[in-house]
Amino acid sequence: MNGKRRLFWQVYPSYLLITVIALAAATWYASGAFRTFYLDRTASDLKARARLFEMEVLPSLDPLDEKKVDRLTKAIGSHASTRITVILPSGKVIGDSDEDPASMDTHVDRSEFLQAMKGDFGSSIRHSLTLHEDLMYAAIPVVKGGRTLAVVRTAIPISAIDAAYQSIRTKVILAGLVIAAFAALLGLLVSRKITRPIQQIRDWAESLARGEYQLRPSVRGSREMEALSASLGQTAQELRERMETVVRQRNEMEAVFSSMAEGVVALSMEERVIHMNQVAADILCCNRAEANGRTIQEVARNTVLHRFLRDTLSSREPMEADVLMSPDEAFVVNAHGTMLLDSSGNRIGALIVLNDVTRLRKLENIRSDFVANVSHEIKTPITAIKGFVETLRDGAANDPQEAKRFLTIIAKHVDRLEAIVEDLLRLSRIEREAEKGGLTLIESRIVDILKTAVQVCQGRAEVKEIRMDIVCPESITLKADSPLLEQAVVNLLDNAIKYSEERSAIQVETTTSDDEIVISVCDHGCGIEKKHLPRLFERFYRVDKARSRQVGGTGLGLAIVKHIVRAHGGHLSVESVSGKGSRFSIHLPRT
């Protein structure tokens, strides 16, 4: 895991290294101690041999007989397998078992000789220039009457000592290796016994991290490890219960947030997203999974919203504001912000509730415009009627000709008021029936509906010498409320007649596809500018108010068409080119 070694491979190599070092040190010390011991024993043996030879050579030293001393030295040295040398106090060699004393250098500077001359036992190991090999020397003084007559020195080659030492050291090293191997095996078993419970606990901890809370560590070993295992098991049980509680609470909270119609965003004091439901993600046009932990500036690109959030985080009072999510006011969100507190009452951020009020604001604007338009449309004829009535009351009624003209105008405005009221009532009735599902749908031929609508508008069309053509296969049928659908087509034809030039043509055609039937009314009139198309079906909306009043109409015709089509489950579309004409299309589903 992440390049780390297992505990076993941390414990065992350390144990093995300590064991090897200890055995190596012990072997080295034992070897050195044995060599020292062997050398000491050899020196003692040489000293004893020198003492034996001292008794043999003493008669030849007092009085001194150099030749006899040399003969005696060679004779005894050959049998004792020891080099024996007799040295006078002056350093002169008078006897040697291996060499001619006359050819030998003075030994006055030899360390073992100097020690012996001091009345002590002297020994040394050095290379012999005479024999050309390393020897061990042992020297003792020969004293008689308090006077040192000579020094007896014995020596043997050190190679024999080294050979014996090497043999024993080899055996010691082999024994050390055997002990090391046994210690390594024993250490392996002990290390595994020590680390196995820890490994078991580690494996259990890893399973716990994976969420496998039902497992329990089963550790056999020392009392401490078993107690640790039991304690961890209890901790895991408590952790499992707490995690289950946390998960349940989280799921409940997530279900609450997900079921909310409003968008909810929780922010930290650093303006980072703590939580966000899907509605909020849809409103902010961001990925919910990627939003958590990021700053709100990264999530939503809206300076007005950012300013609102900063104000909420810095304020102790709840905040509320409408935020435009698009420059053209097509998307408006009502934002409500309040403090977010922890269990201790400390402020940790803010909770923002976002509610899409685009449709609500649009409806409010439409309602406001509708009230204003209705008031205006009704007020105009009422004002005219009131004015002419006052004129009649002031004396115009006494003039039959003027009275007749004024009454004609009053009747015209009354008709207009009646038409407005009728259209409003018709619109209200259509909406009410659509909401209640009260439309009576009967299988009808489309061509019959179109012919009836054309007949209704024929008189108005003949006044302007406008020709109306129907292009519709007779086999096309549709389940519809025929009178309402006829009314919709009549309204479209009436509009086309009003805004078409004299002696032009209007075409009513029907096309079909796999899933819908399209009824289109095409004219070659003045057309409509593109900017007016989105609001064309609003109540009382007029492209050219002056011309609209000149040609007549209540301003509700297209709104009535829209609601009739919606009641049938369809929709309207319009295509228009200014100065060339328009195409209004009714799209109805094929059921």
VMD Tcl script that draws the C-alpha trace (Angstrom):
set ca {
  {0.00 0.00 0.00}
  {1.56 3.17 -1.21}
  {5.02 1.59 -1.26}
  {4.97 0.76 2.48}
  {6.29 -2.61 3.64}
  {4.24 -4.98 5.75}
  {4.88 -5.02 9.48}
  {6.36 -8.53 9.24}
  {9.02 -7.33 6.80}
  {9.81 -4.48 9.15}
  {10.10 -6.64 12.27}
  {11.73 -9.81 10.91}
  {14.67 -8.26 9.00}
  {15.47 -6.08 12.02}
  {15.43 -9.13 14.28}
  {17.55 -11.10 11.80}
  {20.06 -8.26 11.44}
  {20.43 -7.91 15.21}
  {20.90 -11.67 15.52}
  {23.52 -11.79 12.76}
  {25.41 -8.82 14.21}
  {25.32 -10.34 17.69}
  {26.53 -13.72 16.42}
  {29.24 -12.10 14.30}
  {30.43 -10.06 17.26}
  {30.38 -13.13 19.49}
  {32.25 -15.18 16.88}
  {34.83 -12.44 16.42}
  {35.27 -12.03 20.15}
  {35.46 -15.77 20.73}
  {37.98 -16.18 17.94}
  {40.13 -13.37 19.26}
  {39.85 -14.64 22.82}
  {40.78 -18.15 21.74}
  {43.79 -16.91 19.80}
  {44.91 -14.88 22.78}
  {44.39 -17.89 25.04}
  {46.28 -20.18 22.67}
  {49.13 -17.73 22.38}
  {49.28 -17.40 26.13}
  {49.36 -21.19 26.51}
  {52.06 -21.44 23.88}
  {54.10 -18.77 25.65}
  {53.72 -20.64 28.94}
  {54.80 -23.85 27.24}
  {57.88 -22.15 25.78}
  {58.69 -20.72 29.20}
  {58.47 -24.21 30.73}
  {60.78 -25.61 28.05}
  {63.20 -22.78 28.72}
  {63.18 -23.63 32.44}
  {63.99 -27.27 31.69}
  {66.83 -26.30 29.37}
  {68.08 -23.82 32.01}
  {68.86 -26.68 34.37}
  {70.69 -28.53 31.61}
  {72.79 -25.61 30.44}
  {73.62 -24.01 33.83}
  {76.76 -26.18 34.48}
  {78.18 -25.12 31.10}
  {77.71 -21.42 31.90}
  {79.69 -21.32 35.11}
  {82.38 -21.68 34.12}
  {81.47 -20.70 30.55}
  {82.02 -23.28 27.82}
  {80.60 -21.85 24.60}
  {81.21 -24.96 22.49}
  {79.57 -27.22 25.02}
  {76.63 -24.84 25.27}
  {76.17 -24.89 21.49}
  {76.38 -28.70 21.34}
  {73.91 -29.05 24.17}
  {71.56 -26.54 22.54}
  {71.56 -28.38 19.19}
  {71.12 -31.76 20.83}
  {68.18 -30.82 23.02}
  {66.57 -28.56 20.37}
  {66.44 -31.33 17.78}
  {64.62 -33.64 20.18}
  {62.26 -30.99 21.58}
  {61.18 -29.65 18.15}
  {61.91 -26.23 19.58}
  {64.45 -23.66 18.58}
  {66.68 -22.92 21.56}
  {69.04 -19.97 21.76}
  {71.50 -19.02 24.52}
  {72.43 -15.35 24.67}
  {75.07 -13.74 26.90}
  {74.20 -10.48 28.72}
  {76.23 -8.65 26.09}
  {73.80 -9.84 23.41}
  {76.21 -12.36 21.90}
  {74.68 -15.66 20.80}
  {76.72 -18.59 22.11}
  {74.32 -21.39 21.26}
  {71.45 -21.98 18.76}
  {69.73 -25.20 17.85}
  {69.19 -24.23 14.20}
  {72.04 -21.92 13.24}
  {75.79 -21.35 13.78}
  {76.12 -18.81 16.59}
  {79.13 -17.22 14.93}
  {77.05 -16.22 11.93}
  {74.27 -14.67 14.00}
  {73.89 -10.97 14.81}
  {73.92 -9.62 18.31}
  {70.55 -9.89 20.06}
  {71.06 -7.03 22.40}
  {68.05 -5.18 20.89}
  {65.57 -8.04 20.93}
  {62.52 -7.19 23.04}
  {62.23 -10.57 24.72}
  {66.00 -10.38 25.60}
  {65.64 -6.94 27.11}
  {62.68 -8.09 29.25}
  {64.60 -11.15 30.44}
  {67.64 -9.04 31.36}
  {65.36 -7.08 33.67}
  {64.80 -10.32 35.55}
  {61.37 -10.90 34.05}
  {59.87 -13.29 31.54}
  {59.95 -11.89 28.05}
  {57.97 -12.91 24.96}
  {57.33 -11.58 21.48}
  {56.17 -12.54 18.04}
  {58.10 -11.34 15.02}
  {59.58 -12.37 11.72}
  {62.87 -14.23 11.94}
  {65.50 -12.93 9.54}
  {67.47 -16.15 10.02}
  {64.63 -18.66 9.39}
  {62.53 -16.29 7.24}
  {59.23 -17.01 9.03}
  {57.15 -15.68 11.95}
  {58.17 -17.13 15.35}
  {57.00 -16.82 18.94}
  {59.90 -16.19 21.32}
  {60.06 -16.80 25.07}
  {63.11 -15.74 27.10}
  {64.13 -16.26 30.77}
  {67.24 -15.14 32.59}
  {69.74 -17.74 33.96}
  {70.71 -16.40 37.35}
  {73.30 -17.73 39.74}
  {74.38 -15.97 42.88}
  {72.38 -12.91 42.01}
  {74.21 -12.58 38.72}
  {72.66 -13.11 35.28}
  {74.87 -15.55 33.45}
  {72.84 -15.72 30.22}
  {69.40 -15.66 28.70}
  {67.75 -18.84 27.48}
  {65.29 -18.26 24.63}
  {62.92 -20.79 23.14}
  {60.89 -20.33 19.95}
  {58.48 -22.19 17.71}
  {56.98 -21.16 14.31}
  {53.76 -19.19 14.62}
  {52.39 -20.93 11.52}
  {51.45 -23.94 13.64}
  {49.58 -21.67 16.00}
  {47.83 -19.94 13.09}
  {46.86 -23.25 11.53}
  {45.32 -24.44 14.76}
  {43.67 -21.07 15.22}
  {42.23 -21.11 11.70}
  {40.85 -24.60 12.21}
  {39.13 -23.62 15.41}
  {37.91 -20.31 13.95}
  {36.39 -22.17 11.01}
  {34.56 -24.44 13.39}
  {33.39 -21.44 15.41}
  {32.16 -19.68 12.26}
  {30.32 -22.80 11.08}
  {28.75 -23.14 14.49}
  {27.78 -19.45 14.33}
  {26.18 -19.96 10.92}
  {24.22 -22.93 12.21}
  {23.09 -20.91 15.21}
  {22.23 -17.97 12.92}
  {20.12 -20.20 10.67}
  {18.34 -21.63 13.67}
  {17.85 -18.13 15.09}
  {16.52 -16.94 11.70}
  {14.00 -19.78 11.60}
  {13.02 -19.17 15.19}
  {12.79 -15.43 14.49}
  {10.57 -16.14 11.49}
  {8.17 -18.14 13.63}
  {8.21 -15.58 16.43}
  {7.77 -12.63 14.03}
  {4.84 -14.31 12.35}
  {3.27 -15.06 15.70}
  {3.68 -11.42 16.73}
  {2.57 -9.87 13.46}
  {-0.29 -12.27 12.60}
  {-2.75 -10.70 15.09}
  {-1.77 -7.25 13.89}
  {-2.23 -8.36 10.28}
  {-5.66 -9.76 11.16}
  {-6.64 -6.48 12.78}
  {-5.35 -4.59 9.75}
  {-7.35 -6.78 7.35}
  {-10.43 -6.23 9.47}
  {-9.81 -2.47 9.54}
  {-9.58 -2.46 5.73}
  {-12.89 -4.33 5.48}
  {-14.33 -1.80 7.92}
  {-13.15 1.00 5.64}
  {-14.98 -0.72 2.78}
  {-18.18 -0.59 4.80}
  {-18.24 -4.27 5.83}
  {-19.32 -3.55 9.40}
  {-20.76 -7.01 9.99}
  {-17.32 -8.64 10.15}
  {-15.58 -9.09 13.51}
  {-11.84 -9.47 14.16}
  {-10.98 -12.95 15.46}
  {-7.55 -12.57 17.04}
  {-5.79 -15.25 19.05}
  {-2.63 -14.31 20.87}
  {-1.64 -12.37 23.90}
  {-4.13 -11.03 26.39}
  {-3.41 -7.50 25.19}
  {-4.12 -8.33 21.53}
  {-7.35 -10.13 22.39}
  {-8.43 -7.14 24.50}
  {-7.56 -4.81 21.63}
  {-9.56 -7.00 19.24}
  {-12.59 -6.94 21.52}
  {-12.33 -3.19 21.96}
  {-12.09 -2.65 18.21}
  {-15.08 -4.92 17.66}
  {-17.14 -2.86 20.07}
  {-15.96 0.32 18.39}
  {-16.94 -1.09 15.00}
  {-20.42 -1.96 16.30}
  {-20.92 1.59 17.58}
  {-19.51 2.99 14.34}
  {-21.86 0.81 12.29}
  {-24.87 2.02 14.27}
  {-23.79 5.64 13.92}
  {-23.11 5.26 10.21}
  {-26.52 3.69 9.72}
  {-28.05 6.63 11.55}
  {-26.05 9.12 9.50}
  {-26.90 7.36 6.22}
  {-30.58 7.20 7.15}
  {-30.64 10.87 8.09}
  {-28.72 11.76 4.96}
  {-31.11 9.79 2.77}
  {-34.08 11.39 4.49}
  {-32.57 14.84 4.00}
  {-31.68 14.02 0.40}
  {-35.23 12.81 -0.22}
  {-36.57 16.05 1.25}
  {-34.24 18.16 -0.87}
  {-34.91 16.13 -4.01}
  {-38.67 16.34 -3.62}
  {-38.64 20.10 -3.15}
  {-39.88 22.16 -6.04}
  {-37.44 24.90 -5.06}
  {-33.72 24.84 -5.58}
  {-31.67 24.62 -2.37}
  {-28.00 25.58 -2.08}
  {-25.96 25.44 1.14}
  {-22.82 27.60 1.13}
  {-19.86 27.83 3.51}
  {-18.48 31.12 4.74}
  {-15.83 30.80 2.02}
  {-18.63 30.81 -0.59}
  {-18.10 27.13 -1.39}
  {-21.01 24.80 -2.17}
  {-21.72 22.40 0.71}
  {-24.86 20.88 -0.76}
  {-27.09 21.43 -3.77}
  {-30.25 19.64 -4.90}
  {-31.00 18.81 -8.52}
  {-33.53 21.64 -8.92}
  {-30.84 24.16 -7.95}
  {-28.40 22.51 -10.35}
  {-30.96 22.84 -13.16}
  {-31.59 26.49 -12.31}
  {-27.86 27.29 -12.21}
  {-27.18 25.12 -15.30}
  {-24.37 23.18 -13.64}
  {-23.38 19.60 -12.84}
  {-24.54 18.76 -9.33}
  {-21.86 16.11 -8.75}
  {-19.08 18.53 -9.69}
  {-20.49 21.53 -7.80}
  {-19.79 20.35 -4.22}
  {-16.63 21.92 -2.82}
  {-16.35 24.52 -5.58}
  {-16.94 28.23 -5.15}
  {-20.26 29.63 -6.26}
  {-18.36 31.83 -8.75}
  {-17.18 28.67 -10.48}
  {-20.62 27.09 -10.43}
  {-22.83 30.00 -11.54}
  {-21.78 32.85 -13.83}
  {-24.13 35.57 -12.60}
  {-22.82 38.72 -10.92}
  {-26.24 39.68 -9.51}
  {-26.54 36.27 -7.82}
  {-22.97 36.53 -6.51}
  {-23.72 39.90 -4.97}
  {-26.90 38.53 -3.37}
  {-24.98 35.59 -1.88}
  {-22.27 37.86 -0.45}
  {-24.94 40.08 1.09}
  {-26.60 37.02 2.63}
  {-23.32 35.75 4.10}
  {-22.56 39.14 5.63}
  {-26.07 39.85 6.92}
  {-27.79 38.56 10.04}
  {-31.22 39.10 8.54}
  {-32.96 37.01 5.88}
  {-32.49 38.30 2.33}
  {-34.82 38.11 -0.66}
  {-34.46 39.33 -4.22}
  {-35.43 38.54 -7.80}
  {-32.42 37.57 -9.90}
  {-32.39 37.74 -13.69}
  {-30.65 34.58 -14.89}
  {-30.69 35.78 -18.51}
  {-30.25 39.26 -19.98}
  {-33.57 39.20 -21.85}
  {-35.60 38.55 -18.65}
  {-36.64 35.16 -20.04}
  {-35.50 33.45 -16.83}
  {-36.23 35.03 -13.43}
  {-35.41 33.39 -10.08}
  {-36.63 34.47 -6.67}
  {-33.75 33.99 -4.21}
  {-34.28 33.72 -0.47}
  {-31.19 33.59 1.77}
  {-30.79 32.98 5.48}
  {-28.02 32.12 7.94}
  {-26.80 28.52 8.29}
  {-25.99 27.59 11.88}
  {-24.33 24.53 13.43}
  {-25.53 22.67 16.54}
  {-23.77 25.21 18.78}
  {-25.43 28.16 17.10}
  {-22.26 29.28 15.35}
  {-22.64 30.66 11.87}
  {-21.10 28.34 9.28}
  {-22.58 29.67 6.05}
  {-25.86 30.45 4.34}
  {-28.85 28.55 2.98}
  {-30.18 29.81 -0.36}
  {-33.60 28.83 -1.69}
  {-34.11 29.44 -5.42}
  {-37.57 29.47 -6.95}
  {-38.14 29.78 -10.69}
  {-40.73 32.57 -10.93}
  {-40.32 33.19 -14.66}
  {-43.83 32.01 -15.49}
  {-45.27 33.74 -12.43}
  {-43.66 37.05 -13.33}
  {-44.72 36.62 -16.92}
  {-48.28 35.89 -15.83}
  {-48.20 38.94 -13.57}
  {-47.04 41.06 -16.48}
  {-49.68 39.53 -18.72}
  {-52.35 40.11 -16.07}
  {-51.20 43.67 -15.63}
  {-51.17 44.24 -19.38}
  {-54.53 42.48 -19.69}
  {-56.15 44.65 -17.04}
  {-54.67 47.74 -18.61}
  {-55.72 46.69 -22.10}
  {-59.25 45.71 -21.03}
  {-59.58 48.97 -19.19}
  {-58.36 50.84 -22.22}
  {-60.44 48.89 -24.73}
  {-63.60 49.31 -22.67}
  {-62.89 52.86 -21.58}
  {-62.56 54.13 -25.18}
  {-66.13 53.25 -26.33}
  {-67.58 54.17 -22.93}
  {-65.95 57.58 -23.10}
  {-67.28 58.06 -26.64}
  {-70.78 56.95 -25.62}
  {-70.72 59.21 -22.58}
  {-69.58 62.15 -24.72}
  {-72.29 61.73 -27.31}
  {-74.97 61.22 -24.63}
  {-73.93 64.47 -22.99}
  {-74.05 66.16 -26.37}
  {-77.59 64.87 -26.92}
  {-78.64 65.99 -23.46}
  {-77.25 69.46 -24.15}
  {-79.63 70.02 -27.04}
  {-78.45 67.93 -29.94}
  {-81.48 65.68 -29.43}
  {-83.66 68.52 -30.71}
  {-81.91 68.25 -34.09}
  {-83.23 65.03 -35.67}
  {-80.39 64.75 -38.19}
  {-77.63 65.28 -35.60}
  {-79.39 63.07 -33.09}
  {-79.58 60.23 -35.64}
  {-75.84 60.56 -36.44}
  {-74.89 60.57 -32.77}
  {-77.11 57.57 -31.99}
  {-75.50 55.67 -34.89}
  {-72.04 56.31 -33.43}
  {-73.26 55.31 -29.95}
  {-74.70 52.08 -31.37}
  {-71.35 51.36 -33.06}
  {-69.46 51.73 -29.78}
  {-72.05 49.62 -27.98}
  {-71.52 46.89 -30.58}
  {-67.80 47.12 -29.95}
  {-68.36 46.81 -26.18}
  {-70.62 43.84 -26.80}
  {-68.00 42.20 -29.03}
  {-65.28 42.67 -26.40}
  {-67.49 41.23 -23.68}
  {-68.50 38.32 -25.90}
  {-64.89 37.52 -26.76}
  {-63.88 37.72 -23.10}
  {-66.73 35.43 -22.11}
  {-65.86 33.05 -24.95}
  {-62.20 33.02 -23.89}
  {-63.12 32.39 -20.28}
  {-65.48 29.59 -21.27}
  {-62.83 27.92 -23.42}
  {-60.27 28.04 -20.57}
  {-62.79 26.70 -18.06}
  {-63.89 23.83 -20.27}
  {-60.28 22.93 -21.10}
  {-59.35 22.82 -17.42}
  {-62.34 20.60 -16.63}
  {-61.79 18.43 -19.70}
  {-65.25 19.36 -20.87}
  {-64.58 19.44 -24.62}
  {-66.78 17.17 -26.67}
  {-64.48 15.46 -29.19}
  {-66.21 13.90 -32.20}
  {-64.60 12.30 -35.24}
  {-65.00 14.92 -37.95}
  {-63.74 15.54 -41.44}
  {-61.29 18.45 -41.56}
  {-62.54 19.58 -44.97}
  {-66.07 20.09 -43.60}
  {-64.75 22.28 -40.78}
  {-62.72 24.36 -43.23}
  {-65.67 24.79 -45.65}
  {-67.92 26.01 -42.83}
  {-65.28 28.50 -41.68}
  {-64.81 29.80 -45.25}
  {-68.56 30.24 -45.66}
  {-68.71 32.30 -42.44}
  {-65.99 34.64 -43.74}
  {-67.12 34.67 -47.38}
  {-69.07 37.91 -47.06}
  {-66.16 39.91 -45.61}
  {-63.82 38.45 -48.21}
  {-66.11 39.42 -51.13}
  {-66.11 43.05 -50.00}
  {-62.31 43.14 -50.69}
  {-62.62 40.74 -53.65}
  {-60.38 38.22 -51.86}
  {-60.34 34.65 -53.05}
  {-60.18 31.84 -50.46}
  {-58.95 28.42 -51.59}
  {-59.16 25.17 -49.64}
  {-56.53 22.48 -50.15}
  {-57.49 19.49 -48.01}
  {-57.97 15.79 -48.79}
  {-61.50 14.72 -47.89}
  {-60.25 11.57 -46.16}
  {-58.53 13.41 -43.32}
  {-60.46 13.11 -40.05}
  {-59.80 14.24 -36.51}
  {-61.41 13.91 -33.10}
  {-62.24 17.51 -32.28}
  {-64.81 19.94 -30.95}
  {-65.97 21.05 -34.40}
  {-67.63 24.38 -33.42}
  {-64.52 25.50 -31.48}
  {-62.13 24.42 -34.22}
  {-64.32 26.24 -36.78}
  {-64.13 29.34 -34.56}
  {-60.32 29.10 -34.52}
  {-60.10 28.86 -38.31}
  {-62.67 31.69 -38.67}
  {-60.55 33.94 -36.46}
  {-57.43 33.18 -38.54}
  {-59.34 33.82 -41.78}
  {-60.84 37.02 -40.38}
  {-57.34 38.26 -39.48}
  {-56.03 37.31 -42.92}
  {-58.90 39.17 -44.62}
  {-58.37 42.28 -42.52}
  {-54.66 42.62 -43.31}
  {-54.68 41.37 -46.92}
  {-54.69 43.64 -49.92}
  {-57.79 43.82 -52.17}
  {-58.09 41.19 -54.93}
  {-55.49 38.96 -53.25}
  {-55.80 35.29 -52.33}
  {-55.92 33.35 -49.08}
  {-55.11 29.66 -48.98}
  {-56.36 27.22 -46.36}
  {-54.48 23.93 -46.56}
  {-54.11 20.78 -44.50}
  {-51.00 18.58 -44.30}
  {-50.42 15.42 -42.28}
  {-47.51 13.52 -40.78}
  {-47.20 10.43 -38.59}
  {-48.04 12.25 -35.39}
  {-49.89 15.45 -36.26}
  {-52.31 17.29 -38.57}
  {-51.43 20.85 -39.60}
  {-54.07 23.37 -40.72}
  {-52.44 26.47 -42.26}
  {-53.93 29.82 -43.29}
  {-51.69 31.69 -45.73}
  {-52.18 35.29 -46.88}
  {-50.26 37.78 -49.00}
  {-50.85 40.82 -46.84}
  {-48.57 43.28 -45.09}
  {-46.77 40.66 -42.96}
  {-45.49 40.99 -39.40}
  {-42.10 42.12 -38.15}
  {-40.07 39.42 -36.40}
  {-39.97 41.25 -33.06}
  {-43.77 41.00 -32.69}
  {-44.05 37.25 -33.30}
  {-43.37 36.03 -29.69}
  {-46.24 38.15 -28.28}
  {-48.63 37.83 -31.15}
  {-51.04 35.53 -29.30}
  {-51.25 37.60 -26.11}
  {-54.61 39.18 -25.25}
  {-55.11 42.66 -26.68}
  {-51.64 42.69 -28.19}
  {-51.63 44.70 -31.41}
  {-48.84 45.01 -33.92}
  {-50.18 48.31 -35.28}
  {-52.75 49.73 -32.86}
  {-53.95 52.47 -35.19}
  {-54.54 50.11 -38.09}
  {-56.04 47.45 -35.83}
  {-58.75 49.81 -34.63}
  {-59.28 51.04 -38.15}
  {-59.97 47.53 -39.49}
  {-61.95 46.57 -36.40}
  {-61.58 43.72 -33.96}
  {-61.28 43.31 -30.22}
  {-57.62 42.20 -30.03}
  {-58.67 38.82 -28.62}
  {-59.03 36.80 -31.82}
  {-55.57 35.18 -31.85}
  {-55.68 34.62 -28.06}
  {-58.94 32.72 -28.54}
  {-57.32 30.65 -31.29}
  {-54.38 29.80 -29.00}
  {-56.64 28.60 -26.20}
  {-58.84 26.56 -28.56}
  {-55.77 24.82 -30.00}
  {-54.30 24.19 -26.52}
  {-57.62 22.71 -25.42}
  {-57.20 20.18 -28.26}
  {-53.64 19.36 -27.10}
  {-51.99 21.21 -29.99}
  {-49.99 24.36 -30.53}
  {-49.74 27.35 -32.87}
  {-46.92 28.55 -35.06}
  {-46.50 31.57 -37.29}
  {-44.19 32.41 -40.15}
  {-44.20 35.92 -41.53}
  {-42.17 38.18 -43.78}
  {-42.85 41.91 -43.57}
  {-44.46 43.10 -46.78}
  {-44.97 39.60 -48.21}
  {-47.54 37.86 -46.01}
  {-47.99 35.43 -43.15}
  {-48.67 31.75 -42.48}
  {-50.56 30.78 -39.32}
  {-50.51 27.04 -38.60}
  {-52.59 24.95 -36.19}
  {-50.75 21.79 -35.11}
  {-53.07 19.09 -33.77}
  {-52.02 15.64 -32.53}
  {-53.31 12.56 -34.34}
  {-55.04 10.39 -31.78}
}
mol new
graphics top color blue
foreach p $ca { graphics top sphere $p radius 0.5 }
foreach p [lrange $ca 0 end-1] q [lrange $ca 1 end] { graphics top cylinder $p $q radius 0.2 }
display resetview
